[in-house]
Amino acid sequence: MNKLLQNAGNIALQIGRILFGAVFVFSGFVKAIDPLGSTYKIEDYLHHFGGFMESMADYAFPLAIALSTLELIIGLNMIFRIHVDLTNVLALIFMLIMTPLTLYIAIKNPVTDCGCFGDALIISNWATFSKNIVLLAIAILMIIYNFKFHPFLTNKIQFLIFFAFIALGVSLSLYSYRHLPMIDFLPYKVGVNIPKAMEIPDNAPSDVYETTFIYQKNGEQKEFTLENYPKGDPSWTFVDQKSVLISKGYKAPIHDFSIMNEQFDDITKQVLSYPGNTYLLICYDINETSVEGAMKAEQIYQKAKKKGIKFYALTASSDDDIRKFADKTGVTYPFWKTDMTALKTVIRANPGLVLIKSGTVEGKWNWRDFDKSVVSAK
């Protein structure tokens, strides 16, 4: 009986090890292939904490690569039993940091999505904390029963594999940064019809809020609901009201995309309903846009004009910054205004090029790959 329990315990430990490793590999991989997405999320956190942490926002990109690579290393090492002692210690330290951090995020809710699985799998902040509790428990067990996990490779081979995993993580991030994520988890991926992705079904649930009214009488404040507040009673004085989200309704995959012209007219429908080919040049922040990429886009713009293909450059930058950029680069294409967060979600490049037809995404390119974007007749 004791041996049976011991065998069951060993099997449970091995399952826990594989599960822990798989979660870390998945988390590290989806971050590695979208380093800019991870960068934006880290920037959000650093700006929220302020002070010294906010000053670290300039290093968000290398931090994003380091985080995804570390997760990949821990996960792969855990699965393949590479440097068992070191890996178990790293896993425990990682979880001892992340578990209280995700508890804080769940309570304070500085962001609605923690970003632990990138855009591949979005879970609530409380679900993230619950997941980390389980992973922390596994990490503790890995330390306690460390003697049960023996490497099956020589130290030399383990050393080589360890650095191969590091190279893999860094290479994935740098390749995706220089081009585009190898797997696009964003709502604007190729094949998506943007207008349809913006639609809300007729029977879709709406957000449900609970509203509380605060009234005062004889110096004493009291909270009321919509059903029992003292309507028409002059002895009560209204002080404040609070609304708390009780149930979240349906949110369209694309819900914040719009294009404004120079007169601040919304031309989104006009652009997305055009039946021919249309190029959208994404320059979310003109001050960070690659000059080389912008000049490559100018060549595409001139070819598109000759073929009668629509071309819109979209940015969230100010008119003054746009004028300075045009003077510096000599580009002649006009710019239209779009929300910065939306532009960062459309494509992970600055500039990036998106080809749409009747509102459907036909192609996406990083500026380094603009030569692959063939300008065809409409």
Residue pairs with C-beta under 8 A, 6 or more apart in sequence:
10 148
13 141
13 142
13 145
13 148
13 149
16 138
16 141
16 142
17 78
17 79
17 138
17 142
17 149
18 78
18 79
19 138
20 75
20 78
20 91
20 135
20 138
20 139
20 142
21 74
21 75
21 76
21 77
21 78
21 79
22 75
22 79
23 75
23 131
23 135
24 71
24 72
24 74
24 75
24 78
24 91
25 71
25 72
25 75
25 76
25 79
26 75
26 117
26 120
27 71
27 75
27 116
27 117
27 118
28 68
28 69
28 70
28 71
28 72
28 73
28 74
28 75
28 169
29 68
29 72
29 172
30 117
30 118
30 119
30 120
30 121
30 183
30 185
31 37
31 38
31 64
31 67
31 68
31 71
31 118
32 65
32 68
32 69
32 72
32 169
32 172
32 173
32 176
33 172
33 173
33 176
33 181
33 182
33 183
34 118
34 119
34 176
34 181
34 185
34 348
35 61
35 64
35 65
35 68
35 173
35 174
35 176
35 177
36 61
36 64
36 177
36 344
36 348
36 349
37 115
37 118
37 119
37 181
37 348
38 64
38 67
38 68
38 115
38 118
39 60
39 61
39 63
39 64
40 60
40 344
41 64
41 111
41 115
42 57
42 60
42 63
42 64
42 67
43 57
43 60
44 110
44 111
45 53
45 110
45 111
46 53
46 54
46 56
46 57
46 60
47 54
47 57
48 110
48 111
56 63
64 173
65 169
65 170
65 173
65 174
68 169
68 172
68 173
69 166
69 169
69 170
69 173
70 90
70 94
70 169
71 94
72 165
72 168
72 169
73 87
73 90
73 162
73 165
73 166
73 169
74 87
74 90
74 91
74 94
76 82
76 165
77 83
77 84
77 86
77 87
77 162
77 165
78 87
78 91
78 142
80 161
81 149
81 150
81 151
81 152
81 153
82 151
82 153
82 158
82 161
82 162
82 165
83 151
83 158
83 162
84 146
84 149
84 150
84 151
85 146
88 139
88 142
88 143
88 146
88 149
89 143
91 139
91 142
92 136
92 139
92 140
92 142
92 143
94 139
95 132
95 135
95 136
95 139
96 136
98 132
99 129
99 132
99 133
99 135
99 136
102 114
102 116
102 125
102 128
102 129
102 132
103 129
105 111
105 114
105 125
105 128
105 129
106 125
106 126
106 128
106 129
109 125
111 125
112 125
113 122
113 123
113 125
114 123
114 125
114 128
116 123
116 128
116 131
117 123
118 185
119 185
119 186
120 183
120 185
123 131
142 149
151 158
153 161
172 182
175 182
176 182
176 348
177 348
178 366
178 368
179 366
179 368
179 369
180 347
180 348
180 349
180 352
180 364
180 365
180 366
180 369
181 348
184 190
184 364
186 345
186 346
186 347
186 348
187 197
187 253
187 254
187 345
188 194
188 254
188 345
188 346
188 347
188 354
188 361
188 364
189 361
189 364
190 361
190 362
190 363
190 364
191 360
191 361
192 253
192 254
192 360
192 361
193 358
193 359
193 360
193 361
194 254
194 257
194 272
194 356
194 359
194 360
194 361
195 269
195 272
195 273
195 359
196 359
197 252
197 253
197 254
198 252
198 253
198 254
198 255
198 257
199 252
200 250
200 252
201 250
204 249
204 250
205 247
205 249
205 250
206 249
206 250
207 245
207 247
207 248
207 249
208 245
208 246
208 247
208 249
209 243
209 244
209 245
209 246
210 225
210 243
210 244
210 246
211 225
211 226
211 241
211 242
211 243
212 223
212 224
212 225
212 241
212 242
212 243
212 244
213 223
213 224
213 225
213 226
213 229
213 238
213 240
213 241
214 221
214 222
214 223
214 224
214 238
214 239
214 240
214 241
214 242
215 221
215 222
215 224
215 229
215 230
215 236
215 237
215 238
215 239
216 222
216 236
216 237
216 239
217 235
217 236
217 237
221 239
224 230
230 236
256 339
256 341
256 342
257 268
257 338
257 339
257 342
257 346
258 266
258 268
258 338
258 339
258 342
259 266
259 267
259 268
259 271
259 312
259 314
259 336
259 337
259 338
260 266
260 267
260 336
260 337
260 338
261 267
261 336
261 337
262 336
264 337
267 336
271 278
271 280
271 310
271 312
272 356
272 358
272 359
273 358
273 359
274 310
274 358
275 357
275 358
276 308
276 309
276 310
276 357
276 378
277 309
277 310
277 355
277 356
277 357
277 362
277 376
277 378
278 309
278 310
278 311
278 312
278 355
278 356
278 357
279 300
279 301
279 304
279 309
279 310
279 311
279 312
279 353
279 354
279 355
279 373
280 312
280 314
280 346
280 353
280 354
280 355
280 356
281 297
281 301
281 311
281 312
281 313
281 314
281 333
281 351
281 352
281 353
282 314
282 343
282 346
282 347
282 349
282 350
282 351
282 352
282 353
282 354
283 289
283 294
283 313
283 314
283 315
283 317
283 335
283 343
283 350
283 351
284 315
284 316
284 340
284 343
284 344
284 350
285 315
285 316
285 317
285 340
285 350
286 315
286 317
286 321
286 322
286 325
286 335
287 317
287 321
287 325
288 350
289 325
289 350
289 351
290 350
290 351
290 367
291 328
291 329
292 367
293 349
293 350
293 351
293 367
293 368
293 370
294 325
294 329
294 331
294 351
294 367
295 329
295 330
295 331
296 367
296 370
296 371
297 313
297 331
297 333
297 351
297 353
297 367
297 370
298 329
298 330
298 331
298 332
298 333
299 370
300 311
300 353
300 370
300 373
300 375
301 311
301 331
301 332
301 333
303 375
304 310
304 311
304 375
305 311
307 375
307 376
307 377
307 378
308 377
308 378
309 375
309 376
309 377
309 378
311 333
312 334
312 336
313 333
313 334
313 335
313 336
314 335
314 336
314 337
314 338
314 343
315 322
315 335
315 336
315 337
315 338
315 343
316 337
316 338
316 339
316 340
316 343
317 325
317 335
322 335
325 331
326 332
346 352
346 354
347 353
347 354
347 364
347 366
348 366
349 365
349 366
349 367
350 367
351 367
352 364
352 365
352 366
352 367
353 363
353 364
353 365
353 367
353 370
353 373
354 361
354 363
354 364
355 361
355 362
355 363
355 364
355 373
356 362
363 373
365 372
365 373
